[in-house]
Amino acid sequence: MIKNVRFEHRQPEDFSDRFALGIMRMLRKGADFLTGYSHDADVATGAKPYKMSERKWLIRFIFLESVAAVPGMVGGMLRHLHSLRRMRRDNGWIESLLEEAYNERMHLLTFLKMAEPGWFMRFMCLGAQGVFFNSMFISYLISPRTAHRFVGYLEEEAVLTYSLVLQDIENGLLPKWEKLQAPDIAIDYWKMPEGKRTIKDLILYIRADEAKHREVNHTLSNLVQSLDPNPFVSEYKDNTKPHPGKGIADREYKGIGWDRHEVV
């Protein structure tokens, strides 16, 4: 299934969605500039990034993953505090958000085994993380729904980025990665089987993770934030119908998210 993951875009339906999409696109342009990256966003045409090398890809990955773990931690932390104040359970949201943050951190740790960033990149990551954390903190306090939609759109771009690098690997444009084995930390974390431990296999696993985060955040954005349970950890009495699940199998995965009437 991880090979079938593709770029999918959820069309904005209201002002909140359009605002989240606009902010995401603005931040993407800033990240593209800082990492020296540029590409045609239409994957279907087979458009290629402009002269990307293995080193440039890793710089982009490290920069993006250093901030990608922030939203889940912010959301989980605020919902944790909210649960304490109300003295009530959180209906399973906290666990999924913290799992997302941990998963994104593992992406970063994996890429750090492949490339050691210089002081300038470390400084940029530190600055970006500081700004991003505080922005997400305020955004989640004001409108959790908009914050989750923003993350959903952000994960769409992550799926796009990893799809493009897979195209480069398949087209022989990144020869240093063709026979290179994934770091041990990645092999252990994803339990990569023998014969399926190349960098291409690693990117497939990471892209699948980002696709799941995309689905989860778009779905959470569609729910009543303070009332609805987390559909990804719920038990369903009727297993004859598709419903959200932990993986990306056809019956338990919907790339652009599940609407509220489908899960509540």
N, C-alpha and C positions, 0 to 999 in steps of 0.2 A: 504493500500500500504506500510506503513512503516514496516510491518512485512516481506515484500518480498525483502527488501534491502539485497544485498549480496556483498561479496568481488568480485571485478572485477579489472583486471590488464590490463592496456594499454601497449602493447609491444612497446619498443623504436624503432624508425625508423631511427634515424640519430645520429650523434655525440652529438648534443645538448641534445637529449632525454637520451642517455646513460650516459652523464655527470650528468644530473639532477638526474637520478635514482641512480647512484653511490654515489653521495653526500647524498641523502636521506637515503640510506642503512647504510652509515657510521654514520650519525647522530642518526639513530635508535638504532644502537648498543651502542652508547654512552648513550642514554636515558635509554636503557634497563639496563645498568650497574649501572647508577646513582640511578635508582628506584628499583633495585633488582628484575627485571622482566625478565622472559624468557619464550618463547613459541615456538611451532612448527608452522611455517607460513602457513602450508597447512590446511586450514579450512575444505576442502572437506572431509578429513579423520576423522574429529571429534577429532583431536589432542587437548590435554588439556594443559593449562599453568601449570607450576610447582608450586604447593602448594601456590596458591594465596589466600589471605584473603581479607575481606572487606576493612580493613585498607590499605593493600598494593595496592589494586586496586585504592583507593582514592588518595593515594600518587602519583601513576602514572598519574591519570587523572589531578590532580592539576598541576603537573609539565608540562605535555604536553599542557594543555589548557592555561597555563600562557604564552606560546610562540606562540600558534596557532593563536592568534588574531593579531600577528605582520605583517604577509605578506599582508593581506588585507589593513591594515592601511598604510603600506609603499607604496603599489601600488597606493592606492587612493590618498595619499598625493602627490606623484611624478606626477601622471597624472593631479591632480588639478593644481599644479604649471606649468606643461607643457601647460595646457589649458590657464592659465593666460598669459604666455609668448607669445603664438601664437595668443592670443585674439580670440580663436575659441572654439566652443563647443567640448565636449569630446565624444559624441555619446553614452552616457549612461554607460560607464565603471566605472566611479567614484562611482556612487550610489551602484552598485553591490559589489564593493570591500569594501566599508565602511559598507555595510549591513553584509558582511561576518565577518568583524572584530568585529562588535557589537554582532553578534550571538555567536561567539567564546567566547567573554567576558562573555556573559550570561551563557555559559557552566561552565566557571570558577567560577562565583559567585554562581551558583547552588551547585557545589561541595564543595565550602567553607562553605556552610550552613550545610554540612554533616560531615565535618572534619576540624579541625583547625590545619594547618601545624605548625611544630616547627620552631625554628630559623634557623636550618640547612637547612631545605627544602626551607624556604623563601630566604636564601642566595643563594642556588643553582638556584632558579627560577630567582632571580635578575641577577646573573651572566650569566645564559643562555639567558635571554631576551636581555641583553646588547650586547652580542656577536651576537645573531641571528638578532637583529634589524640592526646593522651595516652591517652584511653580506648580508642581504636582500636588504638593501639600495644600496649597491655597485652593487649587482647582477642585480637589476632592472634597474639601470642606464646603465649597460653594455648590458644586453640582457633580456628584459621583457619576451620574449617568453620562454627562459630557466627558468626564475623565476616562471612563471605560471606552466610550466611542473613539476618543482620541487614540487610546492604546490599540484598539482594534485596527484603526487605519495605519498606525505605526507598524503593526505586525504585518499588514498587507505589504508594506514596503520592504520589510525584512524578507518575506517570501520572495518578492521580486528580485531583491539583491542576490539571494542564494540561488535562485533559478538562473540568473545571468552568469554567475561564476561556474555553475554546473555546465552551462553551454560552452564556456571557455575551455573547461577541462576536456569535455567531449570533443571539441574541435582542435585539440592539441595546442592551444595557445598558452597553456601553463605547464610546460614540460617538466619542471622541477617537482610537480605534484603527482605526476602520472604513476610513479612507483613508490612514492614516499608513504610510509605507514603512519597512521594516526597515532598521536601521543598515547602513552599508557593510561593516563588519566581518563581519556575518552573511551578507550577500549573497556576499562573497568566500569565506567559510569553507564554507558549504553549497552554493555555486555555484547560487544561486537564479535560475531563468530569468526572463526578462522577462514581466511580467504575473502573476508569482507571487511578489511581494516584499512583501506586506502583513504586518502584525503577526500576522494569523491564520495565514498561511503559515509565518511564523517559529515560532509556537507549535507548529504541526504537526511541524516538523522537530525541535524540542527534545523534544517528547513522544515521538517515535519513538526518539530517542537514549536517553531514560530507559527506554523499554520494552526496548531492547536490553540496557542495563545490568542491568535486572531479570532478563532471561533468562540473561545470562552469570553473574551472581552466584548465582542459584539453582542453576544447573548446576554451577558450581565447588564449591558447598557439598555436592553429591551425590557428589563424587569423593574418592578417596584422595589427600589433599593432597600427600604427599611422593612419590607414585608415578605417578599418572595424568597423561598429557599433556593439554594444553589442547585440547579438541575443536573450538574455534573457529578454530584455525590448523592443524589436522591435515588431511592429505590422505586421502580415502576412495576405496578401490578400487571399491566397489560404489556407483555413483551412481544406482542405480534406487530406492534407499531414501532417505527423508528423513534429513537429518543437519544438525548445527549449521553455520552459516555466518556470514559477516560482516554480511549484511543482515537484512531482516525479511520476505522473501518466504515464502510458505506452506511450501515444502518445507525451508526452512532456519531456521525460526523457531518457537519454542515458548515462549509467554509465561511459563509457570510453571516453566520450566527442563526440561532433559533429565535423565532418570534415568541412573544409571551404566551399566546394562545396555544402554542405547540407544546409547551412544557409546564404550564400551570393548570 
